[in-house]
Structure formats: structure tokens, C-alpha cells
Amino acid sequence: MSSASGATDKAGPPTLTTPEEVRVIVASSVGTVFEWYDFYLYATLAPFFASLFFPKGNDTAALLSAFATYAAGFLVRPFGAIFFGRIGDLVGRKYTFLVTIVVMGSATAAVGLLPTYESVGLLAPVLLVTLRCLQGLALGGEYGGAATYVAEHAPDGKRGFATSWIQTTATVGFFFALAIIMACRSTMDPKGFATWGWRIPFLISIVLLAVSIYIRMKLQESPVFARMKRQGKASLSPLIDSFAKYPNNKYVALALFGATMGQGVVWYTGQFYAMFFMSITLKVDWLTTYMLIGASLIIGTPFFILFGWLSDKIGRRNIILFGCLIAAVTYFPLFKGLTHYANPKLEAFQQATKITVASDPAECNFHIFVGPKTKFTPCDKAKDFLTTKSGLTFESLPGVPGESLVTKIGALELKGYDEAKFKEALKTAGYPGAPKREDMNYPMIIAILSIMMIYVTLVYGPIAAFLVELFPTNIRYTSMSLPYHIGNGWFGGMLPLLATAMVASAGDIYYGLWYPIVVSLITVVIGAIFLHETKDIKFHED
């Protein structure tokens, strides 16, 4: 394995050896924060985009369409990892993540110029998906470059601490996106924001792009990579060496299934699914949701550094696996706690009111990717109304002979589907709707969100150092980027989409949690059995 020069940390608080190392971390982190800001603007506004870029009608269909486009950016990230990872291992780290930030910033700014569905019809979502895919490709190359670049500058014994600053950038970028969106929405009337104000956060990317390019132009190539090139040890075929030769291909697979797969779902559950659950399922208003999530981000972010530093002392693997395990064990009580403290009247209504949906199972579909030609049965519409629109759990029953759908809300029985009648039935039964602020327990909500945020820092703080240490310098960029972006882009990025579909299909607002729980537990088992600790690897021995 290869290494930057530097002494191993013996004792005392973590410090970086030279001003150059500090400058590298700051410059890399600032640029990566801007990239995450660009990428997460869409994630934060996905429910809002459902009404701007997709046909109106079925709320679940529009929301799934928005989440599918959101997921598209994640699905292409591994391809960006392969493409830019190869360039990074052949040409260099600095050049590659200069290119990625230009692609990301340009695509994000272009979203701010897009016409809506009302203006150009289906061309709007097509353009949005295209730009979203460009964002995903760019991010696929960005993270691996930044993590590798910082790791190759860091001294042995301090790589966990040094790369943990890169790990904070996703959360800081998310927080930055929340802050900008909140500033725009709170200073504009709803109509103005819906008409043109939503474009402002995207157009700000033009300024951030200019700053990022300026910062990164001043960086020098990684000393470890430069030395490898001088010695003639560079790989001529990074893709073949990474994915077709043993044992590197084995470690790519193990890095995915034994680390990044679980890390990805824990990360996106704690930050994004929690946000969507609050605003969509529990009906908490957007401003309160943003502020509560923002508070948890502020509380949790320093723990990235803490667990990165701790991983230099006690190891990376066990910290990551512990985070996956404790998240899987506690997600159900934590999300039920959110319901209890964020919308207690909704919880009380659900406990007092039995809701059943009786229909032929063949008439109830499991929708993930939907489009203009997707057909929704009365059963699909009823489930959409109860889960997505109302945040309610119901029991599915066998169909009633002669009836396509029979729904019971308390003592009221509804045949077929008529949204107006469903609304009236809920009103008659005492459905509370959105919570009042005086009914919400803010300290407990922040505490629960912060606990889930700390889970994120457990799995994410040490992951960069762990991944770069698994692979040799000549294929490091390519090899570590692919499992990272499959784990986060595919398993993590698909979480809101799959969880939303699972909830609607099962009729249980908590059912979507089974997805991150099962994936996390698989990672715990594979990682514990097959992965070894990496913290003592010396880069200078490469």
C-alpha cells in the first residue's frame, strides 16, 4: 500500500502535520461541499418538483415520479465512478475532480433554467432526468477523487481524522441547501416561489462553481500519485486491474456488501427519509421540518470528525458495523417516536380508528416507476389517499364479492373510490391532519433526529479512510469509487422511492423501514466475517 509522508499519531488531540495538509483538506472540502449542495437541492425539493415537472393527479404517482428522477442521479453514480475513476488513476486526482465540479455546477445551474411540465409537457421531465444524470455522473467521480486526494496527503495514523473532514461535506452541503431553500421560501409568497423563486437556489450554483474552480486550480497533484507515476508503477488498465483481477475484485465486492451498502441506507434513512417522513407522512410544515432537520445536522456534524479520529485509534471496520447494527435495531422505535412527538393527535387517531381496505389482491399494484400511461385501480387510489395523502396505516383484507373496493374508516363504510367521500369520512371520524406547533415536542423530535444523525456519522465518518486503505495507489480511485457509489447511489439513493412504494403497498407507514434494516443487517454479517481492519496500513510501503 502507498502513503503520504508523515509520522504516526502517538497521543494527544489530532493535529495535522503541515500547513499544506490543512490547505489540501480545506480546499478539497470546500469544493466537495458545493458539489453536495448542487446534488441535494433536488433531493430537498423532490416533493415540490412533483407538481412542477410531472402530471398532476395521483399524489403517490407524482411523488414516485419525482423520487424516480431523484433516484436517477444515484443510479448513474457508479458509471461516473468507473469513468472518472479510470481517468483519475491514469491522469491524476487534481485534473479529474476539476472536470467533475464543472459538470456538476453546469448541470445544476441548468436545472434553474428548465421549463415546467405546464409549459412544454413531457419534455420537462426528460430534460430534468438528463440533467439529474449528469449530476450523478459528476458526483460519481467527485467523491472518490476528493477522498483519495486527501488520504494520499495525510500522514499514516491520521488518515481517518483527515478524511473525516471530507465526510462532513455531504451533510454541510445538505444543510447549505436547506438554508438557501428556507431563505427563499420564507422571504417569498408561495405563488412567487412556485413560479420562479425555486430557480434561485439552482442558479446560485454559478457563483459556487466559479469559487470552486478557483480553489481547485491552486491545488497540486497528490504526492503519492506523483511518486507512483515517476516510478512507472501506474496501472495501464485500471478497470481490468480493479474488477477482473484477484484479489482486488474480491475487495471491491466485499467493500460494497460488507461496508458501503449498509452505510448508504443508514445515511439516507437518517437524513432524507426522516425528512420526507416528517413532511409527507406526519404533515409537519416545510419550515418546521427544515429547521428540525437542520438542528440535528448541526448537532451531529462534529461526530464525523470524532468517529474519523477514533477510527485511527481503534479501527474503522467495527465502528461502521456497529453503526449499521444499532440503526437496524432501533429504527422502528425511533420513527414511532417521531410520530408520537411530532403529530400526537395523528397517532391517537390511528390508535382509536381502525381502517381496513378490502379488495382483490390482483387489483392492488406495487408501483415503483410510474409514467403517464401507468394505470391506477380503485385499490391503488385508496392506498394512495390513506398513506401518502393522509399518513395513515390500514389493514388489507380479501375482496368483498361483487365489489371492487370496500374501505372502512372506523364505523364508516365506503364502496369504490371517491376522493371527496374519503375526505368527508376522515373528517367525520375526527382525522386531525397537520399538527399544530403547540402540540409538537421539539426537544424530543430534535433528540430523535440527532440520534439518527449520529448513526450516520458512525457509518460515514470512517468510511473514506477504510475504502482508500483497501486498494493500492495505481487503482485506488477506480476501485474505491465503484463500491462507494453503488452502496450509496443504488442502495441508499433508491431508499425514498422503494420505501414510499412499500408503504403504499403494505398500508403501513413504517413498513418502508424494513428496507434499510435488512440491508444494514446483511452488511453487518458480511463485514464482520470477511473484511479485515485497515487502520495500520502504511501507504509508504506501496
C-alpha positions in Angstrom: 0.0 0.0 0.0 1.1 3.5 -0.6 1.5 6.5 1.7 1.9 10.2 2.0 4.8 11.1 4.2 4.2 11.9 7.9 4.6 10.5 11.4 2.1 8.2 13.0 0.0 9.8 15.7 1.2 8.7 19.1 -1.0 10.5 21.6 -2.9 13.7 22.3 -5.5 15.6 20.2 -5.4 15.1 16.5 -3.3 17.7 14.6 -2.2 17.9 11.0 1.5 17.8 10.3 1.9 20.7 7.9 0.1 23.8 6.6 0.0 22.1 3.2 -2.1 19.3 4.6 -4.5 21.7 6.2 -4.8 23.6 2.9 -5.5 20.4 1.0 -8.3 19.4 3.4 -9.9 22.8 3.3 -9.6 23.3 -0.5 -10.9 19.7 -1.2 -13.7 20.0 1.4 -15.0 23.4 0.2 -15.3 22.2 -3.4 -17.0 19.0 -2.3 -19.5 20.9 -0.1 -20.5 22.8 -3.2 -21.0 19.6 -5.2 -23.1 18.1 -2.5 -25.1 21.3 -2.3 -25.8 21.0 -6.0 -26.8 17.4 -5.8 -29.1 17.7 -2.8 -31.0 20.6 -4.0 -33.1 18.2 -6.0 -33.4 15.8 -3.1 -34.7 18.5 -0.8 -37.2 19.8 -3.3 -38.3 16.5 -4.7 -41.8 16.6 -3.3 -42.2 20.2 -4.6 -41.0 19.1 -8.1 -43.8 16.6 -8.2 -46.2 19.4 -9.0 -43.8 21.3 -11.4 -42.3 18.7 -13.7 -44.8 15.8 -13.6 -48.5 15.4 -14.5 -50.9 16.2 -11.7 -53.5 13.7 -10.4 -52.4 10.8 -8.2 -50.2 12.1 -5.4 -48.3 8.9 -5.0 -47.7 8.7 -8.8 -46.3 12.2 -8.9 -44.2 11.7 -5.8 -42.9 8.4 -7.1 -42.0 10.1 -10.4 -40.2 12.8 -8.5 -38.3 10.2 -6.4 -37.6 8.2 -9.5 -35.9 11.2 -11.0 -34.2 11.8 -7.7 -33.0 8.2 -7.8 -31.8 8.5 -11.4 -29.0 10.7 -10.2 -27.9 8.0 -7.8 -28.3 5.1 -10.3 -25.8 6.7 -12.7 -23.2 7.5 -10.0 -21.4 4.1 -10.3 -20.9 4.8 -14.0 -19.4 8.1 -13.1 -17.2 6.3 -10.7 -15.9 4.0 -13.4 -15.5 6.7 -16.0 -13.8 9.4 -13.8 -12.1 6.8 -11.6 -10.2 5.5 -14.6 -9.2 9.0 -15.6 -8.1 9.7 -12.0 -5.9 6.6 -11.9 -4.4 7.3 -15.4 -4.1 11.1 -15.5 -4.3 12.3 -11.9 -6.6 13.2 -9.0 -6.5 17.0 -9.3 -7.4 17.2 -13.0 -10.3 14.7 -12.6 -12.1 16.4 -9.9 -11.7 19.8 -11.6 -13.7 18.3 -14.5 -16.3 16.8 -12.2 -17.1 20.1 -10.5 -17.5 21.8 -13.8 -20.0 19.2 -15.0 -21.9 19.3 -11.7 -22.1 23.1 -11.4 -23.2 23.5 -15.0 -25.9 20.8 -14.8 -27.3 22.3 -11.6 -27.4 25.8 -12.9 -29.2 24.5 -16.0 -32.0 23.0 -13.8 -32.7 26.6 -12.7 -33.5 27.4 -16.3 -35.7 24.5 -17.1 -39.3 25.0 -18.4 -42.0 23.2 -16.3 -44.4 20.5 -17.4 -47.2 23.1 -17.9 -45.0 24.9 -20.4 -43.5 22.0 -22.5 -45.2 18.8 -21.4 -43.2 15.6 -21.3 -40.0 17.4 -22.5 -39.7 18.9 -18.9 -39.2 15.6 -17.1 -37.0 14.4 -19.9 -34.7 17.4 -19.5 -34.8 17.1 -15.8 -33.8 13.5 -15.8 -30.9 14.2 -18.3 -29.5 17.0 -16.0 -30.0 14.8 -13.0 -28.0 12.0 -14.6 -25.2 14.5 -15.4 -25.2 15.4 -11.7 -24.9 11.8 -10.8 -22.0 11.1 -13.2 -20.1 14.1 -11.9 -20.6 13.1 -8.2 -19.6 9.6 -9.1 -16.1 11.0 -9.9 -16.0 13.7 -7.3 -16.2 11.9 -4.0 -13.6 9.2 -4.8 -11.2 11.9 -6.1 -11.6 14.1 -3.0 -11.3 11.3 -0.5 -8.3 9.7 -2.3 -6.6 13.1 -2.7 -6.9 14.0 1.0 -5.9 10.4 2.1 -2.8 10.5 0.0 -1.7 13.8 1.6 -2.5 12.6 5.2 0.2 11.0 7.4 -0.1 7.4 8.5 -2.1 7.2 11.7 -4.2 10.3 10.9 -6.0 9.3 7.7 -9.3 8.7 9.5 -9.2 12.1 11.0 -8.1 13.8 7.8 -10.6 12.2 5.5 -13.4 12.7 8.1 -13.5 16.3 7.0 -14.4 15.2 3.5 -17.2 13.1 5.2 -18.7 16.2 6.7 -19.1 17.8 3.3 -22.3 15.8 2.3 -24.1 16.9 5.5 -22.8 20.5 5.3 -23.9 20.7 1.6 -27.3 19.3 2.6 -27.5 21.9 5.4 -26.5 24.7 3.0 -29.2 23.5 0.5 -31.8 23.6 3.3 -30.7 27.0 4.4 -30.8 28.5 0.9 -34.2 27.0 0.2 -35.6 28.1 3.5 -34.4 31.6 3.0 -36.0 31.8 -0.4 -39.3 30.2 0.7 -39.6 32.3 3.9 -39.0 35.6 2.1 -41.4 35.0 -0.8 -45.1 34.3 -1.1 -45.9 30.7 -2.1 -47.0 31.7 -5.5 -43.8 33.6 -6.3 -41.7 30.7 -5.1 -43.7 28.3 -7.2 -43.5 30.5 -10.2 -39.8 31.5 -10.3 -38.3 31.6 -6.8 -37.5 27.8 -6.8 -34.9 28.6 -9.5 -32.8 30.8 -7.3 -31.0 28.0 -5.3 -30.0 26.3 -8.6 -28.8 29.5 -10.2 -26.6 30.2 -7.2 -24.5 27.3 -8.3 -23.0 29.5 -11.0 -21.3 31.5 -8.3 -20.3 28.4 -6.3 -18.9 26.9 -9.5 -16.6 29.9 -10.1 -15.3 29.8 -6.5 -14.7 26.0 -6.6 -12.8 26.2 -9.8 -10.6 29.0 -8.4 -9.8 27.0 -5.3 -9.0 23.7 -7.0 -6.8 25.3 -9.7 -4.4 26.2 -6.9 -4.0 22.6 -5.7 -1.1 20.4 -6.7 -1.2 16.7 -7.6 -1.3 14.1 -4.9 2.4 13.4 -3.8 1.7 9.6 -3.6 0.2 9.6 -7.1 3.0 11.8 -8.5 5.7 9.5 -7.0 3.9 6.4 -8.4 3.9 8.0 -11.9 7.6 8.8 -11.6 8.4 5.3 -10.6 6.5 3.9 -13.6 4.0 1.9 -11.4 0.8 3.4 -12.8 -1.8 0.9 -14.0 -2.3 0.9 -17.8 -5.8 -0.7 -17.4 -7.4 0.5 -14.1 -10.7 -1.1 -14.9 -9.3 -4.5 -15.6 -6.9 -4.4 -12.7 -9.7 -3.3 -10.3 -12.6 -5.6 -11.4 -11.1 -8.5 -13.3 -8.0 -9.4 -11.2 -7.9 -11.2 -7.9 -7.7 -10.1 -5.0 -8.7 -6.6 -5.9 -12.1 -7.6 -7.4 -12.8 -9.6 -4.2 -12.2 -6.5 -2.1 -14.4 -4.4 -4.4 -17.3 -6.8 -3.7 -16.6 -7.0 0.0 -16.3 -3.2 0.3 -19.8 -3.0 -1.3 -21.7 -5.7 0.6 -19.7 -5.5 3.8 -19.5 -1.8 4.3 -20.9 0.8 1.8 -24.3 -1.0 1.2 -25.3 -0.7 4.9 -23.6 2.7 5.3 -25.6 4.0 2.4 -29.0 3.1 3.7 -28.2 4.3 7.2 -27.1 7.6 5.8 -30.2 8.2 3.7 -32.6 7.0 6.3 -31.2 9.4 8.9 -31.1 12.4 6.7 -33.5 12.2 3.8 -36.1 9.5 4.7 -36.5 11.1 8.1 -37.2 14.5 6.4 -39.7 13.0 4.0 -41.4 11.1 6.8 -41.8 14.3 8.8 -43.1 16.4 6.0 -45.1 13.9 3.9 -46.3 11.3 6.3 -46.6 13.3 9.5 -47.8 16.5 7.7 -45.3 18.8 9.5 -45.0 22.1 7.6 -41.9 22.5 5.5 -40.4 25.4 7.5 -40.6 23.4 10.8 -39.3 20.3 9.1 -36.3 22.1 7.7 -35.5 23.7 11.0 -35.7 20.5 12.9 -33.6 18.6 10.4 -31.1 21.5 10.3 -30.8 21.4 14.1 -30.0 17.7 14.0 -27.3 18.3 11.3 -25.7 21.0 13.4 -25.6 18.7 16.5 -24.5 15.7 14.6 -21.8 17.0 12.2 -18.9 17.2 14.7 -19.3 13.5 15.3 -18.0 12.8 11.8 -14.7 14.2 13.0 -14.9 12.3 16.3 -15.5 8.9 14.7 -13.0 9.5 12.0 -10.4 10.3 14.6 -11.5 7.4 16.8 -11.1 5.1 13.8 -7.4 5.9 13.8 -7.2 4.6 17.3 -9.5 1.6 17.5 -10.1 0.7 13.8 -12.6 1.6 11.1 -14.5 -1.6 10.4 -16.1 -2.2 13.8 -17.3 1.4 14.1 -19.0 1.2 10.7 -20.6 -2.2 11.5 -21.7 -1.0 15.0 -23.5 1.9 13.4 -25.3 -0.4 10.9 -26.3 -2.7 13.7 -27.6 -0.2 16.2 -29.5 1.6 13.4 -31.2 -1.6 12.3 -32.2 -2.5 15.9 -33.7 1.0 16.7 -35.3 2.4 13.6 -38.8 1.2 14.4 -39.0 2.8 17.9 -37.3 5.9 16.6 -39.7 6.5 13.8 -42.6 5.7 16.0 -41.2 8.2 18.5 -41.2 10.8 15.7 -44.9 10.2 15.2 -45.6 10.4 18.9 -43.8 13.7 19.4 -44.4 15.4 16.0 -48.1 14.6 15.5 -49.5 13.0 18.6 -53.1 13.6 17.5 -52.5 11.6 14.3 -51.1 8.8 16.5 -54.1 9.0 18.8 -56.5 9.0 15.8 -54.8 6.0 14.3 -55.0 4.0 17.6 -58.6 4.9 18.1 -59.8 4.4 14.5 -59.5 1.0 12.7 -59.1 1.3 8.9 -59.4 -1.6 6.5 -59.2 -1.8 2.7 -60.8 -4.9 1.2 -60.0 -5.6 -2.5 -58.9 -8.4 -4.7 -55.1 -8.5 -4.4 -54.8 -8.7 -8.2 -56.3 -5.2 -8.3 -53.7 -3.7 -5.9 -50.4 -3.0 -7.7 -46.9 -2.3 -6.4 -45.9 0.8 -8.2 -42.2 1.9 -8.3 -41.5 3.6 -11.6 -44.6 5.3 -12.9 -45.4 7.4 -16.0 -48.3 9.0 -17.9 -49.6 5.6 -19.1 -49.5 4.0 -15.6 -53.0 2.8 -14.7 -54.2 3.1 -11.1 -57.0 0.9 -9.8 -59.5 2.0 -7.1 -57.4 0.0 -4.7 -54.2 1.9 -5.7 -56.1 5.2 -5.3 -57.4 4.3 -1.9 -54.0 3.3 -0.7 -52.5 6.5 -2.1 -55.1 8.6 -0.3 -54.6 6.8 3.0 -50.8 6.6 3.1 -49.3 9.4 1.0 -52.1 12.0 1.4 -53.1 11.2 5.0 -50.2 9.4 6.7 -52.4 6.5 7.9 -51.9 2.8 8.4 -54.6 0.4 7.4 -55.2 -3.4 7.3 -55.6 -5.1 3.9 -58.4 -7.6 3.7 -59.6 -10.0 1.0 -62.0 -8.6 -1.6 -65.7 -8.5 -1.0 -67.7 -10.4 -3.6 -69.3 -8.1 -6.2 -67.3 -5.1 -5.0 -64.0 -3.7 -6.4 -63.2 -2.0 -3.2 -64.6 -1.6 0.3 -62.9 0.7 2.7 -63.9 1.1 6.4 -62.8 4.1 8.4 -64.0 3.5 11.9 -67.7 2.8 11.6 -68.0 4.3 8.2 -68.0 2.0 5.1 -67.1 3.3 1.6 -67.6 1.3 -1.6 -65.4 2.1 -4.6 -63.2 5.1 -4.6 -64.3 8.7 -4.5 -61.8 11.1 -3.0 -64.4 13.6 -1.8 -66.2 10.9 0.1 -62.9 9.6 1.6 -62.1 13.2 2.8 -65.5 13.5 4.3 -65.2 10.2 6.0 -61.9 11.1 7.6 -63.3 14.5 8.7 -66.3 12.7 10.3 -64.1 10.3 12.1 -62.0 13.1 13.6 -58.9 13.0 11.4 -56.5 15.7 12.8 -54.4 16.4 9.7 -51.3 18.6 10.1 -50.1 19.0 13.7 -50.3 22.4 15.5 -47.0 23.7 16.7 -48.1 23.8 20.3 -48.8 20.0 20.1 -45.2 19.2 19.0 -42.4 18.3 21.4 -39.5 20.0 19.8 -36.7 18.8 22.2 -37.7 15.2 21.8 -38.0 15.4 18.0 -34.5 17.0 17.7 -33.2 14.3 20.1 -34.6 11.5 17.9 -33.3 13.1 14.7 -29.9 13.8 16.3 -29.6 10.1 17.3 -30.3 9.0 13.7 -27.7 11.6 12.6 -25.1 10.2 15.0 -25.8 6.8 13.4 -24.9 8.5 10.1 -21.6 9.7 11.5 -20.8 6.3 12.9 -21.0 4.6 9.5 -19.9 7.6 7.3 -17.1 9.2 9.4 -14.5 6.4 8.9 -15.7 5.0 5.5 -13.4 7.1 3.3 -10.2 6.1 5.1 -11.4 2.5 5.2 -12.0 2.4 1.4 -8.8 4.0 0.3 -6.8 1.7 2.5 -8.3 -1.4 0.9 -6.7 -0.7 -2.5 -3.2 0.1 -3.9 -2.4 3.5 -5.3 -2.4 2.6 -9.0 -6.1 1.6 -8.9 -7.3 3.3 -5.7 -9.5 6.0 -7.3 -11.4 3.5 -9.5 -11.6 0.6 -7.0 -12.9 2.6 -4.0 -15.3 4.8 -6.1 -17.4 2.0 -7.5 -18.4 0.2 -4.3 -19.0 3.5 -2.6 -21.3 4.8 -5.3 -23.2 1.5 -5.7 -23.7 1.3 -2.0 -24.8 5.0 -1.7 -26.2 5.6 -5.1 -28.1 2.4 -5.6 -28.9 1.0 -2.2 -29.1 4.4 -0.5 -30.4 6.5 -3.3 -33.3 4.1 -4.1 -34.4 4.2 -0.4 -37.1 7.0 -0.7 -38.5 5.5 -3.8 -38.7 1.9 -2.6 -39.8 2.9 0.9 -42.6 5.0 -0.4 -43.8 2.2 -2.7 -43.5 -0.3 0.1 -45.6 1.9 2.5 -48.4 2.4 -0.1 -48.5 -1.3 -1.0 -48.4 -2.7 2.6 -50.6 0.1 4.1 -48.2 0.6 7.0 -46.5 4.0 7.3 -43.5 2.2 9.0 -43.2 -0.7 6.5 -40.6 1.1 4.4 -38.1 0.8 7.3 -37.7 -2.9 6.6 -35.6 -1.9 3.5 -32.7 -0.2 5.4 -33.0 -2.6 8.3 -32.5 -5.7 6.2 -29.7 -4.2 4.1 -27.9 -3.0 7.2 -28.0 -6.4 8.8 -26.7 -8.0 5.7 -23.7 -5.6 5.8 -23.1 -6.4 9.5 -22.9 -10.1 8.8 -20.7 -9.9 5.7 -18.4 -7.2 7.0 -17.8 -9.0 10.3 -17.0 -12.3 8.7 -15.0 -11.3 5.6 -13.5 -7.8 6.0 -10.3 -7.1 7.9 -9.2 -3.9 9.7 -7.1 -1.4 7.6 -6.0 1.4 10.0 -2.4 0.1 10.4 -1.7 0.0 6.6 1.3 2.2 5.7 1.0 4.0 2.4 4.8 4.5 2.1 5.2 0.7 1.7 3.4 0.6 -1.7 
